[in-house]
Amino acid sequence: MTNSSFDALIIGGGPAGCSCALWLKHLGLKPLIIEKSDRLGGLQNESPYPNIWILGQSYRNGRAFAASVEKQIKVEKIATQFRAQVESLSFSQANQKFVANLSGFKKSKTLEASFIVLATGVKPRTGGLTPSPEVLIGPGDHIETASYRGKRVAILGGGDNAFENYQFIKKKKPKSIKIFARNVRAQFSFVKKVKSGDLRVGQYDVDIDGKKVNGEVFDSIVVMYGWQGVNALEGIVSLNMRNGFVETDYLRRTSHENIYAIGEVSQSAHPCCVTAMADGIIAAKDIQTRIDQVRVAQQLKLK
Ligand SMILES: Cc1cc2nc3c(=O)[nH]c(=O)nc-3n(C[C@H](O)[C@H](O)[C@H](O)COP(=O)(O)OP(=O)(O)OC[C@H]3O[C@@H](n4cnc5c(N)ncnc54)[C@H](O)[C@@H]3O)c2cc1C
């Protein structure tokens, strides 16, 4: 195998992609992580909150968890290409290999691989609204660092993020805070903490220029409409999508039999670090099984 030849190109270096790379390496294969930013750990880099949900990892915040992911990938000497994205991809049926061109370099870089693993996570749904200093879309650092003191805040959305951020913003002493939810899907423990009068359930109208919700003026509008998958291969390879996510089977294979989608880019029953990392393991194990089947068949032919 040459320097530009890999068993799998993993697009995205979050928990899903890094877990897949780690397992592929320990299963005796050669992965490359292609990450568009300059760090590994994905969305966890944007979480200053303690991640109490990973067994054995509690009391670390998201950023510390992301740093530990990056450190492990470095220690394992797993090949990583930062500040890079896949620009084009072709698949040869004859030798069952992809040829990928990466952008982000002075000269285009060409790589060869048997499998592609899409692990590019999600982006917040905007509901057609444009972000601005007064219109904050999706959870993360920008919500943490904004000032709400003395402001009238509207939160749009009925899921966990809307209700969790209600609690967070409330501590920052806004003048008023209201959640507008077409329906409520958040967990009971979040919903029960909302003061009566701070929650409006049902249809509502947003006038973003006038910063009005149902005719009432707000200083900040926080939009928590959930997520959609980032399909980095959109316009390059046609993959079946469902509800804004890349569709996969139980082995995380997409509609292209040699392309996998893992973590949040494919719709998970419950997206979090552990399910993302578990997806990486499932794809890695299936890739190893398929590569070994070919190797065993070749070995038997030789005898
Ligand atoms: C504020 C916040 C707090 C959270 N708290 C918790 C928690 O406490 N516990 C928990 O379990 N989960 C938590 N989560 C969710 C958790 O971070 C995600 O479930 C997890 O990171 C998903 O992993 P992933 O690898 O699928 O995607 P991501 O982490 O989103 O990683 C995707 C990676 O792909 C890269 N990428 C995207 N497009 C391209 C491209 N075209 N080419 C190359 N690379 C690309 C991105 O830069 C990123 O590094 C939190 C999320 C947020 C936002």
The ligand as a MOL file (V3000), in Angstrom:
LIG
                    3D

  0  0  0     0  0            999 V3000
M  V30 BEGIN CTAB
M  V30 COUNTS 53 58 0 0 0
M  V30 BEGIN ATOM
M  V30 1 C -23.1390 22.2220 23.1470 0
M  V30 2 C -23.1720 20.7300 22.9880 0
M  V30 3 C -23.1080 19.9140 24.1170 0
M  V30 4 C -23.1380 18.5180 23.9880 0
M  V30 5 N -23.0570 17.7480 25.1040 0
M  V30 6 C -23.0010 16.4110 24.9890 0
M  V30 7 C -22.8240 15.5840 26.1450 0
M  V30 8 O -22.7150 16.0690 27.2640 0
M  V30 9 N -22.7560 14.2400 25.9760 0
M  V30 10 C -22.8520 13.6540 24.7190 0
M  V30 11 O -22.7380 12.4320 24.6130 0
M  V30 12 N -23.0520 14.4210 23.6160 0
M  V30 13 C -23.1250 15.7660 23.7240 0
M  V30 14 N -23.2930 16.5420 22.6050 0
M  V30 15 C -23.4840 15.8630 21.3100 0
M  V30 16 C -22.1720 15.2860 20.7780 0
M  V30 17 O -21.1900 16.3020 20.7380 0
M  V30 18 C -22.4310 14.7020 19.4040 0
M  V30 19 O -23.4390 13.7060 19.5050 0
M  V30 20 C -21.1820 14.0720 18.8100 0
M  V30 21 O -20.1270 15.0060 18.7450 0
M  V30 22 C -21.4880 13.5410 17.4070 0
M  V30 23 O -20.3180 13.0060 16.8650 0
M  V30 24 P -20.0980 12.9070 15.2740 0
M  V30 25 O -18.7120 12.3960 15.1250 0
M  V30 26 O -21.2220 12.1900 14.6540 0
M  V30 27 O -20.1900 14.3900 14.7120 0
M  V30 28 P -19.3520 15.7730 15.0600 0
M  V30 29 O -18.9260 15.7180 16.4550 0
M  V30 30 O -20.2350 16.8290 14.5990 0
M  V30 31 O -18.0810 15.6200 14.1130 0
M  V30 32 C -18.1610 15.8360 12.7310 0
M  V30 33 C -16.7890 16.2730 12.2250 0
M  V30 34 O -16.8240 16.3280 10.7980 0
M  V30 35 C -16.1320 17.4850 10.3580 0
M  V30 36 N -16.6300 17.8420 9.0200 0
M  V30 37 C -17.8450 18.3450 8.6890 0
M  V30 38 N -17.9220 18.5140 7.3610 0
M  V30 39 C -16.7480 18.0690 6.8360 0
M  V30 40 C -16.2400 17.9600 5.5220 0
M  V30 41 N -16.9390 18.3650 4.4490 0
M  V30 42 N -15.0000 17.4330 5.3400 0
M  V30 43 C -14.2390 17.0350 6.4060 0
M  V30 44 N -14.6790 17.1400 7.6940 0
M  V30 45 C -15.9220 17.6340 7.9040 0
M  V30 46 C -16.4490 18.5230 11.4170 0
M  V30 47 O -15.4950 19.5920 11.4090 0
M  V30 48 C -16.3770 17.6720 12.6900 0
M  V30 49 O -15.0700 17.6350 13.2180 0
M  V30 50 C -23.2590 17.9290 22.7010 0
M  V30 51 C -23.3300 18.7540 21.5670 0
M  V30 52 C -23.2760 20.1420 21.6980 0
M  V30 53 C -23.3490 20.9970 20.4850 0
M  V30 END ATOM
M  V30 BEGIN BOND
M  V30 1 1 1 2
M  V30 2 1 2 3
M  V30 3 2 2 52
M  V30 4 2 3 4
M  V30 5 1 4 5
M  V30 6 1 4 50
M  V30 7 2 5 6
M  V30 8 1 6 7
M  V30 9 1 6 13
M  V30 10 2 7 8
M  V30 11 1 7 9
M  V30 12 1 9 10
M  V30 13 2 10 11
M  V30 14 1 10 12
M  V30 15 2 12 13
M  V30 16 1 13 14
M  V30 17 1 14 15
M  V30 18 1 14 50
M  V30 19 1 15 16
M  V30 20 1 16 17
M  V30 21 1 16 18
M  V30 22 1 18 19
M  V30 23 1 18 20
M  V30 24 1 20 21
M  V30 25 1 20 22
M  V30 26 1 22 23
M  V30 27 1 23 24
M  V30 28 2 24 25
M  V30 29 1 24 26
M  V30 30 1 24 27
M  V30 31 1 27 28
M  V30 32 2 28 29
M  V30 33 1 28 30
M  V30 34 1 28 31
M  V30 35 1 31 32
M  V30 36 1 32 33
M  V30 37 1 33 34
M  V30 38 1 33 48
M  V30 39 1 34 35
M  V30 40 1 35 36
M  V30 41 1 35 46
M  V30 42 1 36 37
M  V30 43 1 36 45
M  V30 44 2 37 38
M  V30 45 1 38 39
M  V30 46 1 39 40
M  V30 47 2 39 45
M  V30 48 1 40 41
M  V30 49 2 40 42
M  V30 50 1 42 43
M  V30 51 2 43 44
M  V30 52 1 44 45
M  V30 53 1 46 47
M  V30 54 1 46 48
M  V30 55 1 48 49
M  V30 56 2 50 51
M  V30 57 1 51 52
M  V30 58 1 52 53
M  V30 END BOND
M  V30 END CTAB
M  END
